[in-house]
Amino acid sequence: MEKDKKVILFDGVCNLCNNSVQFIIKRDKKDVFRYAALQSEIGQKLVSERNIDTSKVDSIILIEPGVAFYTKSDAALEIGRSFGGAWTMLSVFYLIPSSLRNIVYDFVAKNRYRWFGRKDACMIPTPDLKAKFLG
């Protein structure tokens, strides 16, 4: 694992999560992120090392090297802020307590398979993107 890269763990069978990863890749102009499915061996290792309960967080986790990890709406906001430019305005949502933000986040996460569908297996990155994925 590259020491200076942030890692996004995502639900590899969720269409919304896969589309979100594609969205992030397109906007990650500074090559800040690496990716791994929560279901992958490396995803499970990273979760285990940080004692993250995936029964409570099963859709997105952002791991910053040597700092901490973020889950749910905090992870989404941190990812968005990293894009720079107008995206930094997302910081205004930090004025809303995470417990309230996460009510909305959890509602979407709970319904993501029904609304966006689900794959039978984790996505396989194209050869161009393979270097951005761990494991």
N, CA, C and O atoms as a GROMACS GRO file, in nm:
protein
  540
    1MET      N    1   0.084  -0.118   0.000
    1MET     CA    2   0.000   0.000   0.000
    1MET      C    3   0.088   0.124   0.000
    1MET      O    4   0.185   0.132   0.075
    2GLU      N    5   0.054   0.221  -0.083
    2GLU     CA    6   0.132   0.344  -0.091
    2GLU      C    7   0.105   0.431   0.032
    2GLU      O    8  -0.010   0.456   0.066
    3LYS      N    9   0.210   0.475   0.096
    3LYS     CA   10   0.199   0.545   0.224
    3LYS      C   11   0.135   0.683   0.214
    3LYS      O   12   0.076   0.731   0.311
    4ASP      N   13   0.146   0.748   0.098
    4ASP     CA   14   0.094   0.884   0.085
    4ASP      C   15  -0.044   0.891   0.021
    4ASP      O   16  -0.093   1.001  -0.007
    5LYS      N   17  -0.107   0.779  -0.004
    5LYS     CA   18  -0.238   0.776  -0.070
    5LYS      C   19  -0.348   0.750   0.032
    5LYS      O   20  -0.331   0.672   0.126
    6LYS      N   21  -0.460   0.814   0.011
    6LYS     CA   22  -0.580   0.787   0.090
    6LYS      C   23  -0.649   0.668   0.025
    6LYS      O   24  -0.647   0.653  -0.097
    7VAL      N   25  -0.711   0.585   0.107
    7VAL     CA   26  -0.776   0.464   0.057
    7VAL      C   27  -0.926   0.476   0.078
    7VAL      O   28  -0.973   0.506   0.188
    8ILE      N   29  -1.000   0.451  -0.029
    8ILE     CA   30  -1.145   0.446  -0.020
    8ILE      C   31  -1.188   0.300  -0.028
    8ILE      O   32  -1.163   0.231  -0.126
    9LEU      N   33  -1.252   0.255   0.079
    9LEU     CA   34  -1.311   0.122   0.082
    9LEU      C   35  -1.458   0.137   0.047
    9LEU      O   36  -1.527   0.223   0.102
   10PHE      N   37  -1.506   0.055  -0.043
   10PHE     CA   38  -1.644   0.067  -0.090
   10PHE      C   39  -1.707  -0.070  -0.106
   10PHE      O   40  -1.637  -0.171  -0.115
   11ASP      N   41  -1.839  -0.072  -0.110
   11ASP     CA   42  -1.913  -0.196  -0.132
   11ASP      C   43  -1.899  -0.233  -0.278
   11ASP      O   44  -1.959  -0.168  -0.364
   12GLY      N   45  -1.821  -0.334  -0.307
   12GLY     CA   46  -1.788  -0.371  -0.444
   12GLY      C   47  -1.902  -0.427  -0.526
   12GLY      O   48  -1.890  -0.436  -0.649
   13VAL      N   49  -2.013  -0.465  -0.464
   13VAL     CA   50  -2.126  -0.518  -0.540
   13VAL      C   51  -2.240  -0.417  -0.556
   13VAL      O   52  -2.341  -0.448  -0.618
   14CYS      N   53  -2.224  -0.300  -0.500
   14CYS     CA   54  -2.327  -0.196  -0.503
   14CYS      C   55  -2.307  -0.107  -0.626
   14CYS      O   56  -2.200  -0.050  -0.646
   15ASN      N   57  -2.412  -0.095  -0.707
   15ASN     CA   58  -2.403  -0.009  -0.825
   15ASN      C   59  -2.380   0.137  -0.789
   15ASN      O   60  -2.301   0.205  -0.855
   16LEU      N   61  -2.448   0.187  -0.686
   16LEU     CA   62  -2.427   0.326  -0.643
   16LEU      C   63  -2.282   0.347  -0.601
   16LEU      O   64  -2.221   0.448  -0.637
   17CYS      N   65  -2.228   0.254  -0.525
   17CYS     CA   66  -2.090   0.265  -0.477
   17CYS      C   67  -1.991   0.261  -0.594
   17CYS      O   68  -1.897   0.340  -0.599
   18ASN      N   69  -2.013   0.170  -0.688
   18ASN     CA   70  -1.926   0.160  -0.805
   18ASN      C   71  -1.933   0.287  -0.889
   18ASN      O   72  -1.830   0.334  -0.937
   19ASN      N   73  -2.053   0.341  -0.906
   19ASN     CA   74  -2.067   0.466  -0.980
   19ASN      C   75  -2.000   0.582  -0.906
   19ASN      O   76  -1.944   0.671  -0.968
   20SER      N   77  -2.007   0.579  -0.774
   20SER     CA   78  -1.942   0.682  -0.694
   20SER      C   79  -1.790   0.675  -0.710
   20SER      O   80  -1.724   0.779  -0.721
   21VAL      N   81  -1.735   0.555  -0.713
   21VAL     CA   82  -1.591   0.538  -0.734
   21VAL      C   83  -1.552   0.595  -0.871
   21VAL      O   84  -1.451   0.664  -0.884
   22GLN      N   85  -1.632   0.566  -0.973
   22GLN     CA   86  -1.603   0.620  -1.107
   22GLN      C   87  -1.608   0.773  -1.106
   22GLN      O   88  -1.526   0.839  -1.169
   23PHE      N   89  -1.705   0.828  -1.034
   23PHE     CA   90  -1.719   0.973  -1.018
   23PHE      C   91  -1.594   1.032  -0.953
   23PHE      O   92  -1.541   1.133  -0.998
   24ILE      N   93  -1.547   0.968  -0.847
   24ILE     CA   94  -1.428   1.015  -0.774
   24ILE      C   95  -1.304   1.006  -0.863
   24ILE      O   96  -1.225   1.100  -0.868
   25ILE      N   97  -1.287   0.895  -0.932
   25ILE     CA   98  -1.171   0.877  -1.020
   25ILE      C   99  -1.162   0.990  -1.122
   25ILE      O  100  -1.053   1.042  -1.147
   26LYS      N  101  -1.274   1.028  -1.180
   26LYS     CA  102  -1.276   1.136  -1.280
   26LYS      C  103  -1.234   1.271  -1.222
   26LYS      O  104  -1.182   1.355  -1.294
   27ARG      N  105  -1.258   1.291  -1.094
   27ARG     CA  106  -1.230   1.420  -1.031
   27ARG      C  107  -1.101   1.421  -0.948
   27ARG      O  108  -1.060   1.525  -0.897
   28ASP      N  109  -1.038   1.305  -0.937
   28ASP     CA  110  -0.915   1.292  -0.857
   28ASP      C  111  -0.794   1.332  -0.943
   28ASP      O  112  -0.710   1.249  -0.977
   29LYS      N  113  -0.786   1.460  -0.976
   29LYS     CA  114  -0.682   1.512  -1.066
   29LYS      C  115  -0.542   1.502  -1.005
   29LYS      O  116  -0.443   1.495  -1.077
   30LYS      N  117  -0.535   1.501  -0.872
   30LYS     CA  118  -0.404   1.496  -0.804
   30LYS      C  119  -0.364   1.353  -0.769
   30LYS      O  120  -0.261   1.332  -0.703
   31ASP      N  121  -0.443   1.254  -0.812
   31ASP     CA  122  -0.414   1.112  -0.785
   31ASP      C  123  -0.395   1.085  -0.636
   31ASP      O  124  -0.295   1.026  -0.594
   32VAL      N  125  -0.491   1.130  -0.558
   32VAL     CA  126  -0.486   1.120  -0.412
   32VAL      C  127  -0.532   0.983  -0.362
   32VAL      O  128  -0.485   0.936  -0.259
   33PHE      N  129  -0.624   0.919  -0.434
   33PHE     CA  130  -0.694   0.802  -0.381
   33PHE      C  131  -0.651   0.670  -0.444
   33PHE      O  132  -0.610   0.663  -0.560
   34ARG      N  133  -0.664   0.566  -0.362
   34ARG     CA  134  -0.658   0.428  -0.405
   34ARG      C  135  -0.787   0.364  -0.357
   34ARG      O  136  -0.852   0.415  -0.266
   35TYR      N  137  -0.824   0.253  -0.415
   35TYR     CA  138  -0.956   0.194  -0.392
   35TYR      C  139  -0.945   0.045  -0.363
   35TYR      O  140  -0.857  -0.025  -0.413
   36ALA      N  141  -1.038  -0.001  -0.280
   36ALA     CA  142  -1.050  -0.145  -0.254
   36ALA      C  143  -1.194  -0.174  -0.213
   36ALA      O  144  -1.255  -0.097  -0.139
   37ALA      N  145  -1.245  -0.284  -0.261
   37ALA     CA  146  -1.378  -0.328  -0.220
   37ALA      C  147  -1.370  -0.377  -0.076
   37ALA      O  148  -1.272  -0.439  -0.036
   38LEU      N  149  -1.474  -0.349  -0.001
   38LEU     CA  150  -1.482  -0.399   0.137
   38LEU      C  151  -1.475  -0.552   0.139
   38LEU      O  152  -1.424  -0.610   0.235
   39GLN      N  153  -1.525  -0.615   0.034
   39GLN     CA  154  -1.529  -0.761   0.029
   39GLN      C  155  -1.394  -0.822  -0.005
   39GLN      O  156  -1.376  -0.943   0.010
   40SER      N  157  -1.299  -0.741  -0.051
   40SER     CA  158  -1.169  -0.794  -0.092
   40SER      C  159  -1.083  -0.828   0.030
   40SER      O  160  -1.111  -0.786   0.142
   41GLU      N  161  -0.981  -0.906   0.005
   41GLU     CA  162  -0.888  -0.944   0.112
   41GLU      C  163  -0.823  -0.821   0.175
   41GLU      O  164  -0.816  -0.810   0.298
   42ILE      N  165  -0.776  -0.728   0.092
   42ILE     CA  166  -0.712  -0.606   0.146
   42ILE      C  167  -0.814  -0.519   0.217
   42ILE      O  168  -0.783  -0.457   0.320
   43GLY      N  169  -0.936  -0.513   0.165
   43GLY     CA  170  -1.042  -0.437   0.232
   43GLY      C  171  -1.070  -0.492   0.370
   43GLY      O  172  -1.082  -0.416   0.467
   44GLN      N  173  -1.081  -0.624   0.380
   44GLN     CA  174  -1.106  -0.688   0.509
   44GLN      C  175  -0.989  -0.666   0.606
   44GLN      O  176  -1.010  -0.648   0.726
   45LYS      N  177  -0.867  -0.669   0.553
   45LYS     CA  178  -0.748  -0.646   0.636
   45LYS      C  179  -0.747  -0.504   0.692
   45LYS      O  180  -0.722  -0.484   0.810
   46LEU      N  181  -0.775  -0.405   0.607
   46LEU     CA  182  -0.774  -0.265   0.650
   46LEU      C  183  -0.884  -0.238   0.753
   46LEU      O  184  -0.863  -0.163   0.849
   47VAL      N  185  -0.999  -0.298   0.734
   47VAL     CA  186  -1.110  -0.284   0.828
   47VAL      C  187  -1.074  -0.348   0.961
   47VAL      O  188  -1.097  -0.290   1.067
   48SER      N  189  -1.017  -0.466   0.955
   48SER     CA  190  -0.979  -0.539   1.076
   48SER      C  191  -0.872  -0.464   1.156
   48SER      O  192  -0.881  -0.455   1.279
   49GLU      N  193  -0.772  -0.411   1.087
   49GLU     CA  194  -0.664  -0.337   1.154
   49GLU      C  195  -0.717  -0.216   1.230
   49GLU      O  196  -0.658  -0.174   1.330
   50ARG      N  197  -0.828  -0.160   1.185
   50ARG     CA  198  -0.884  -0.040   1.247
   50ARG      C  199  -1.005  -0.071   1.335
   50ARG      O  200  -1.071   0.020   1.386
   51ASN      N  201  -1.034  -0.198   1.352
   51ASN     CA  202  -1.148  -0.242   1.435
   51ASN      C  203  -1.279  -0.175   1.393
   51ASN      O  204  -1.357  -0.130   1.477
   52ILE      N  205  -1.303  -0.168   1.263
   52ILE     CA  206  -1.426  -0.108   1.211
   52ILE      C  207  -1.532  -0.216   1.203
   52ILE      O  208  -1.509  -0.322   1.145
   53ASP      N  209  -1.647  -0.189   1.260
   53ASP     CA  210  -1.758  -0.283   1.259
   53ASP      C  211  -1.837  -0.266   1.129
   53ASP      O  212  -1.914  -0.172   1.115
   54THR      N  213  -1.816  -0.357   1.034
   54THR     CA  214  -1.882  -0.344   0.904
   54THR      C  215  -2.031  -0.379   0.909
   54THR      O  216  -2.100  -0.365   0.809
   55SER      N  217  -2.080  -0.423   1.024
   55SER     CA  218  -2.226  -0.439   1.036
   55SER      C  219  -2.292  -0.303   1.056
   55SER      O  220  -2.412  -0.288   1.037
   56LYS      N  221  -2.212  -0.203   1.094
   56LYS     CA  222  -2.263  -0.066   1.112
   56LYS      C  223  -2.220   0.026   1.000
   56LYS      O  224  -2.286   0.127   0.973
   57VAL      N  225  -2.111  -0.006   0.933
   57VAL     CA  226  -2.060   0.074   0.821
   57VAL      C  227  -2.027  -0.023   0.709
   57VAL      O  228  -1.927  -0.095   0.715
   58ASP      N  229  -2.111  -0.025   0.607
   58ASP     CA  230  -2.088  -0.121   0.500
   58ASP      C  231  -2.090  -0.058   0.361
   58ASP      O  232  -2.105  -0.129   0.262
   59SER      N  233  -2.075   0.073   0.354
   59SER     CA  234  -2.082   0.132   0.221
   59SER      C  235  -1.960   0.215   0.183
   59SER      O  236  -1.913   0.200   0.070
   60ILE      N  237  -1.906   0.299   0.269
   60ILE     CA  238  -1.786   0.376   0.233
   60ILE      C  239  -1.704   0.409   0.357
   60ILE      O  240  -1.757   0.448   0.461
   61ILE      N  241  -1.575   0.391   0.342
   61ILE     CA  242  -1.480   0.424   0.448
   61ILE      C  243  -1.361   0.490   0.380
   61ILE      O  244  -1.311   0.441   0.279
   62LEU      N  245  -1.317   0.602   0.436
   62LEU     CA  246  -1.199   0.671   0.386
   62LEU      C  247  -1.088   0.657   0.489
   62LEU      O  248  -1.105   0.694   0.605
   63ILE      N  249  -0.975   0.603   0.447
   63ILE     CA  250  -0.860   0.586   0.536
   63ILE      C  251  -0.751   0.683   0.492
   63ILE      O  252  -0.705   0.680   0.378
   64GLU      N  253  -0.710   0.771   0.584
   64GLU     CA  254  -0.601   0.863   0.556
   64GLU      C  255  -0.475   0.806   0.618
   64GLU      O  256  -0.477   0.763   0.734
   65PRO      N  257  -0.365   0.805   0.543
   65PRO     CA  258  -0.242   0.744   0.595
   65PRO      C  259  -0.193   0.814   0.722
   65PRO      O  260  -0.175   0.935   0.724
   66GLY      N  261  -0.172   0.735   0.826
   66GLY     CA  262  -0.117   0.785   0.950
   66GLY      C  263  -0.206   0.879   1.028
   66GLY      O  264  -0.165   0.930   1.132
   67VAL      N  265  -0.328   0.902   0.981
   67VAL     CA  266  -0.416   0.997   1.050
   67VAL      C  267  -0.530   0.922   1.116
   67VAL      O  268  -0.527   0.895   1.236
   68ALA      N  269  -0.628   0.890   1.038
   68ALA     CA  270  -0.750   0.832   1.092
   68ALA      C  271  -0.830   0.770   0.979
   68ALA      O  272  -0.781   0.754   0.867
   69PHE      N  273  -0.951   0.738   1.011
   69PHE     CA  274  -1.044   0.695   0.908
   69PHE      C  275  -1.175   0.769   0.928
   69PHE      O  276  -1.208   0.812   1.038
   70TYR      N  277  -1.248   0.782   0.820
   70TYR     CA  278  -1.377   0.849   0.820
   70TYR      C  279  -1.480   0.752   0.766
   70TYR      O  280  -1.450   0.670   0.679
   71THR      N  281  -1.602   0.762   0.817
   71THR     CA  282  -1.709   0.676   0.769
   71THR      C  283  -1.831   0.761   0.734
   71THR      O  284  -1.842   0.878   0.773
   72LYS      N  285  -1.919   0.701   0.661
   72LYS     CA  286  -2.048   0.758   0.626
   72LYS      C  287  -2.036   0.900   0.570
   72LYS      O  288  -1.955   0.924   0.480
   73SER      N  289  -2.115   0.995   0.623
   73SER     CA  290  -2.117   1.130   0.564
   73SER      C  291  -1.983   1.201   0.582
   73SER      O  292  -1.945   1.283   0.498
   74ASP      N  293  -1.911   1.172   0.690
   74ASP     CA  294  -1.778   1.234   0.708
   74ASP      C  295  -1.684   1.191   0.596
   74ASP      O  296  -1.608   1.272   0.544
   75ALA      N  297  -1.688   1.064   0.558
   75ALA     CA  298  -1.604   1.014   0.449
   75ALA      C  299  -1.642   1.083   0.318
   75ALA      O  300  -1.555   1.128   0.244
   76ALA      N  301  -1.772   1.092   0.290
   76ALA     CA  302  -1.816   1.156   0.166
   76ALA      C  303  -1.773   1.302   0.160
   76ALA      O  304  -1.727   1.349   0.056
   77LEU      N  305  -1.786   1.374   0.271
   77LEU     CA  306  -1.747   1.515   0.273
   77LEU      C  307  -1.596   1.532   0.257
   77LEU      O  308  -1.550   1.621   0.186
   78GLU      N  309  -1.519   1.448   0.323
   78GLU     CA  310  -1.372   1.455   0.310
   78GLU      C  311  -1.328   1.425   0.168
   78GLU      O  312  -1.237   1.490   0.115
   79ILE      N  313  -1.391   1.329   0.106
   79ILE     CA  314  -1.357   1.296  -0.033
   79ILE      C  315  -1.388   1.415  -0.123
   79ILE      O  316  -1.305   1.455  -0.204
   80GLY      N  317  -1.507   1.471  -0.108
   80GLY     CA  318  -1.547   1.586  -0.188
   80GLY      C  319  -1.454   1.706  -0.169
   80GLY      O  320  -1.419   1.773  -0.266
   81ARG      N  321  -1.416   1.733  -0.046
   81ARG     CA  322  -1.326   1.846  -0.019
   81ARG      C  323  -1.191   1.828  -0.086
   81ARG      O  324  -1.126   1.926  -0.123
   82SER      N  325  -1.148   1.705  -0.101
   82SER     CA  326  -1.016   1.680  -0.159
   82SER      C  327  -1.009   1.720  -0.307
   82SER      O  328  -0.900   1.737  -0.361
   83PHE      N  329  -1.125   1.734  -0.372
   83PHE     CA  330  -1.126   1.773  -0.513
   83PHE      C  331  -1.081   1.918  -0.531
   83PHE      O  332  -1.036   1.957  -0.639
   84GLY      N  333  -1.094   1.998  -0.426
   84GLY     CA  334  -1.056   2.139  -0.435
   84GLY      C  335  -1.162   2.220  -0.508
   84GLY      O  336  -1.271   2.171  -0.536
   85GLY      N  337  -1.129   2.343  -0.538
   85GLY     CA  338  -1.220   2.431  -0.610
   85GLY      C  339  -1.353   2.448  -0.539
   85GLY      O  340  -1.358   2.456  -0.416
   86ALA      N  341  -1.459   2.452  -0.618
   86ALA     CA  342  -1.594   2.472  -0.563
   86ALA      C  343  -1.636   2.359  -0.468
   86ALA      O  344  -1.723   2.378  -0.384
   87TRP      N  345  -1.573   2.243  -0.483
   87TRP     CA  346  -1.606   2.130  -0.397
   87TRP      C  347  -1.577   2.158  -0.251
   87TRP      O  348  -1.638   2.096  -0.163
   88THR      N  349  -1.487   2.251  -0.221
   88THR     CA  350  -1.455   2.282  -0.080
   88THR      C  351  -1.576   2.343  -0.009
   88THR      O  352  -1.581   2.346   0.114
   89MET      N  353  -1.672   2.392  -0.087
   89MET     CA  354  -1.793   2.447  -0.024
   89MET      C  355  -1.875   2.340   0.047
   89MET      O  356  -1.965   2.372   0.126
   90LEU      N  357  -1.845   2.214   0.020
   90LEU     CA  358  -1.914   2.107   0.092
   90LEU      C  359  -1.888   2.116   0.242
   90LEU      O  360  -1.963   2.059   0.322
   91SER      N  361  -1.782   2.186   0.280
   91SER     CA  362  -1.748   2.201   0.422
   91SER      C  363  -1.863   2.261   0.501
   91SER      O  364  -1.871   2.241   0.622
   92VAL      N  365  -1.951   2.335   0.437
   92VAL     CA  366  -2.065   2.394   0.506
   92VAL      C  367  -2.150   2.286   0.573
   92VAL      O  368  -2.216   2.312   0.674
   93PHE      N  369  -2.150   2.165   0.517
   93PHE     CA  370  -2.229   2.057   0.576
   93PHE      C  371  -2.173   2.009   0.709
   93PHE      O  372  -2.241   1.938   0.784
   94TYR      N  373  -2.048   2.046   0.740
   94TYR     CA  374  -1.993   2.013   0.871
   94TYR      C  375  -2.062   2.092   0.982
   94TYR      O  376  -2.047   2.059   1.100
   95LEU      N  377  -2.137   2.195   0.947
   95LEU     CA  378  -2.215   2.270   1.046
   95LEU      C  379  -2.332   2.187   1.098
   95LEU      O  380  -2.383   2.212   1.207
   96ILE      N  381  -2.373   2.090   1.019
   96ILE     CA  382  -2.480   1.998   1.061
   96ILE      C  383  -2.414   1.884   1.138
   96ILE      O  384  -2.320   1.823   1.088
   97PRO      N  385  -2.462   1.854   1.256
   97PRO     CA  386  -2.403   1.744   1.334
   97PRO      C  387  -2.404   1.613   1.253
   97PRO      O  388  -2.500   1.583   1.182
   98SER      N  389  -2.295   1.536   1.267
   98SER     CA  390  -2.284   1.412   1.190
   98SER      C  391  -2.400   1.317   1.219
   98SER      O  392  -2.440   1.241   1.131
   99SER      N  393  -2.453   1.320   1.339
   99SER     CA  394  -2.565   1.231   1.371
   99SER      C  395  -2.685   1.261   1.281
   99SER      O  396  -2.757   1.170   1.241
  100LEU      N  397  -2.707   1.388   1.250
  100LEU     CA  398  -2.817   1.425   1.160
  100LEU      C  399  -2.782   1.394   1.014
  100LEU      O  400  -2.865   1.342   0.940
  101ARG      N  401  -2.659   1.426   0.974
  101ARG     CA  402  -2.616   1.395   0.836
  101ARG      C  403  -2.626   1.245   0.811
  101ARG      O  404  -2.666   1.202   0.703
  102ASN      N  405  -2.589   1.167   0.911
  102ASN     CA  406  -2.586   1.022   0.894
  102ASN      C  407  -2.725   0.959   0.888
  102ASN      O  408  -2.740   0.846   0.841
  103ILE      N  409  -2.826   1.028   0.936
  103ILE     CA  410  -2.962   0.978   0.919
  103ILE      C  411  -2.994   0.970   0.771
  103ILE      O  412  -3.047   0.870   0.723
  104VAL      N  413  -2.961   1.076   0.697
  104VAL     CA  414  -2.983   1.078   0.552
  104VAL      C  415  -2.892   0.975   0.486
  104VAL      O  416  -2.936   0.899   0.399
  105TYR      N  417  -2.766   0.973   0.526
  105TYR     CA  418  -2.669   0.880   0.468
  105TYR      C  419  -2.717   0.736   0.487
  105TYR      O  420  -2.717   0.656   0.393
  106ASP      N  421  -2.756   0.703   0.610
  106ASP     CA  422  -2.800   0.566   0.641
  106ASP      C  423  -2.927   0.528   0.563
  106ASP      O  424  -2.942   0.413   0.522
  107PHE      N  425  -3.016   0.624   0.542
  107PHE     CA  426  -3.138   0.598   0.465
  107PHE      C  427  -3.104   0.559   0.321
  107PHE      O  428  -3.157   0.462   0.268
  108VAL      N  429  -3.014   0.635   0.260
  108VAL     CA  430  -2.971   0.604   0.124
  108VAL      C  431  -2.897   0.470   0.122
  108VAL      O  432  -2.922   0.386   0.036
  109ALA      N  433  -2.805   0.450   0.218
  109ALA     CA  434  -2.727   0.326   0.223
  109ALA      C  435  -2.818   0.204   0.242
  109ALA      O  436  -2.795   0.099   0.181
  110LYS      N  437  -2.919   0.218   0.323
  110LYS     CA  438  -3.012   0.108   0.348
  110LYS      C  439  -3.089   0.069   0.222
  110LYS      O  440  -3.122  -0.048   0.202
  111ASN      N  441  -3.117   0.166   0.138
  111ASN     CA  442  -3.199   0.144   0.019
  111ASN      C  443  -3.120   0.136  -0.111
  111ASN      O  444  -3.179   0.126  -0.218
  112ARG      N  445  -2.987   0.139  -0.103
  112ARG     CA  446  -2.906   0.150  -0.224
  112ARG      C  447  -2.922   0.033  -0.320
  112ARG      O  448  -2.920   0.054  -0.441
  113TYR      N  449  -2.936  -0.087  -0.269
  113TYR     CA  450  -2.953  -0.202  -0.359
  113TYR      C  451  -3.089  -0.196  -0.430
  113TYR      O  452  -3.099  -0.226  -0.549
  114ARG      N  453  -3.191  -0.158  -0.357
  114ARG     CA  454  -3.326  -0.152  -0.415
  114ARG      C  455  -3.333  -0.041  -0.521
  114ARG      O  456  -3.392  -0.061  -0.628
  115TRP      N  457  -3.272   0.074  -0.492
  115TRP     CA  458  -3.282   0.188  -0.583
  115TRP      C  459  -3.184   0.180  -0.700
  115TRP      O  460  -3.219   0.218  -0.812
  116PHE      N  461  -3.062   0.131  -0.676
  116PHE     CA  462  -2.957   0.136  -0.777
  116PHE      C  463  -2.914  -0.001  -0.827
  116PHE      O  464  -2.843  -0.012  -0.927
  117GLY      N  465  -2.956  -0.105  -0.759
  117GLY     CA  466  -2.921  -0.240  -0.801
  117GLY      C  467  -2.791  -0.289  -0.739
  117GLY      O  468  -2.723  -0.219  -0.664
  118ARG      N  469  -2.761  -0.412  -0.775
  118ARG     CA  470  -2.648  -0.482  -0.715
  118ARG      C  471  -2.585  -0.572  -0.820
  118ARG      O  472  -2.654  -0.628  -0.904
  119LYS      N  473  -2.453  -0.586  -0.813
  119LYS     CA  474  -2.381  -0.675  -0.903
  119LYS      C  475  -2.363  -0.811  -0.835
  119LYS      O  476  -2.373  -0.822  -0.713
  120ASP      N  477  -2.338  -0.912  -0.914
  120ASP     CA  478  -2.312  -1.045  -0.857
  120ASP      C  479  -2.170  -1.057  -0.803
  120ASP      O  480  -2.143  -1.142  -0.718
  121ALA      N  481  -2.081  -0.971  -0.852
  121ALA     CA  482  -1.941  -0.975  -0.810
  121ALA      C  483  -1.885  -0.833  -0.810
  121ALA      O  484  -1.944  -0.742  -0.868
  122CYS      N  485  -1.772  -0.815  -0.743
  122CYS     CA  486  -1.706  -0.685  -0.740
  122CYS      C  487  -1.664  -0.645  -0.881
  122CYS      O  488  -1.634  -0.730  -0.965
  123MET      N  489  -1.661  -0.513  -0.904
  123MET     CA  490  -1.621  -0.465  -1.037
  123MET      C  491  -1.475  -0.498  -1.064
  123MET      O  492  -1.392  -0.504  -0.973
  124ILE      N  493  -1.445  -0.519  -1.191
  124ILE     CA  494  -1.307  -0.544  -1.233
  124ILE      C  495  -1.261  -0.419  -1.306
  124ILE      O  496  -1.317  -0.384  -1.410
  125PRO      N  497  -1.159  -0.350  -1.253
  125PRO     CA  498  -1.115  -0.226  -1.317
  125PRO      C  499  -1.053  -0.252  -1.454
  125PRO      O  500  -0.996  -0.358  -1.481
  126THR      N  501  -1.067  -0.151  -1.539
  126THR     CA  502  -1.004  -0.159  -1.670
  126THR      C  503  -0.853  -0.158  -1.652
  126THR      O  504  -0.804  -0.117  -1.546
  127PRO      N  505  -0.778  -0.203  -1.751
  127PRO     CA  506  -0.631  -0.202  -1.739
  127PRO      C  507  -0.576  -0.062  -1.706
  127PRO      O  508  -0.478  -0.050  -1.633
  128ASP      N  509  -0.640   0.044  -1.759
  128ASP     CA  510  -0.595   0.181  -1.730
  128ASP      C  511  -0.610   0.216  -1.582
  128ASP      O  512  -0.529   0.291  -1.528
  129LEU      N  513  -0.714   0.163  -1.518
  129LEU     CA  514  -0.742   0.198  -1.379
  129LEU      C  515  -0.686   0.099  -1.278
  129LEU      O  516  -0.688   0.126  -1.158
  130LYS      N  517  -0.638  -0.014  -1.324
  130LYS     CA  518  -0.593  -0.122  -1.234
  130LYS      C  519  -0.494  -0.076  -1.128
  130LYS      O  520  -0.499  -0.125  -1.015
  131ALA      N  521  -0.404   0.016  -1.160
  131ALA     CA  522  -0.303   0.064  -1.065
  131ALA      C  523  -0.364   0.142  -0.949
  131ALA      O  524  -0.300   0.158  -0.845
  132LYS      N  525  -0.487   0.190  -0.965
  132LYS     CA  526  -0.552   0.265  -0.859
  132LYS      C  527  -0.621   0.175  -0.757
  132LYS      O  528  -0.664   0.221  -0.652
  133PHE      N  529  -0.632   0.046  -0.789
  133PHE     CA  530  -0.702  -0.047  -0.702
  133PHE      C  531  -0.602  -0.136  -0.627
  133PHE      O  532  -0.505  -0.185  -0.685
  134LEU      N  533  -0.629  -0.154  -0.500
  134LEU     CA  534  -0.541  -0.236  -0.416
  134LEU      C  535  -0.585  -0.383  -0.424
  134LEU      O  536  -0.702  -0.413  -0.442
  135GLY      N  537  -0.491  -0.469  -0.411
  135GLY     CA  538  -0.520  -0.611  -0.402
  135GLY      C  539  -0.554  -0.679  -0.528
  135GLY      O  540  -0.580  -0.800  -0.529
   0.00000   0.00000   0.00000
